[in-house]
Amino acid sequence: MNNSPDNERLLADVLAEERDPGFREVLLGQTLHLVRRQQRFRKIRRAASAVAAITGLLILTWRFVPSPSNRPVAPA
């Protein structure tokens, strides 16, 4: 087994992190913050896509549906 000083230092660093009582809480808090931020961004992106699609359909409908004043009047 290779017990190089780098491996021993890495092991000491990992074990030292576990001794810090607030480290896990801080790390968990940061992780949850990032996950919530990503979820919020996905929701906003989904809503913006839906609004853009509806707006596009409304513009197409408005542009290609003839208005009542442009229809020919049938002789009475």
ZAMARGU-4260 file (C-alpha; in steps of 0.2 Angstrom, whole numbers, plus 5000, padded with zeros to 4 digits):
<rodrens>
0) 5000/5000/5000 | 5007/5017/4995 | 5007/5029/5010 | 5013/5045/5002 | 5012/5061/5011
5) 5000/5068/4999 | 4987/5054/5003 | 4990/5056/5021 | 4987/5075/5020 | 4971/5072/5010
10) 4965/5060/5023 | 4969/5072/5037 | 4959/5086/5027 | 4944/5075/5025 | 4944/5070/5043
15) 4946/5088/5049 | 4931/5094/5039 | 4921/5081/5048 | 4926/5088/5064 | 4919/5105/5061
20) 4901/5104/5067 | 4895/5118/5057 | 4903/5113/5040 | 4889/5100/5036 | 4875/5113/5040
25) 4883/5127/5029 | 4886/5115/5015 | 4869/5108/5016 | 4862/5126/5016 | 4872/5131/5001
30) 4867/5116/4992 | 4848/5118/4995 | 4850/5137/4990 | 4857/5132/4974 | 4844/5118/4971
35) 4830/5130/4975 | 4838/5143/4963 | 4838/5131/4949 | 4820/5126/4952 | 4815/5144/4952
40) 4824/5147/4935 | 4816/5132/4927 | 4799/5137/4932 | 4802/5155/4926 | 4809/5148/4909
45) 4794/5137/4907 | 4782/5151/4911 | 4791/5162/4899 | 4790/5149/4885 | 4772/5147/4888
50) 4769/5166/4887 | 4779/5167/4871 | 4770/5153/4863 | 4753/5161/4867 | 4759/5178/4861
55) 4765/5170/4845 | 4748/5162/4842 | 4739/5178/4846 | 4750/5188/4834 | 4747/5175/4820
60) 4729/5174/4823 | 4727/5193/4823 | 4738/5195/4807 | 4730/5181/4796 | 4712/5182/4801
65) 4703/5195/4791 | 4694/5208/4800 | 4675/5211/4798 | 4677/5227/4788 | 4688/5219/4775
70) 4674/5206/4770 | 4665/5209/4754 | 4647/5214/4757 | 4634/5203/4748 | 4622/5212/4737
75) 4605/5213/4745
</rodrens>
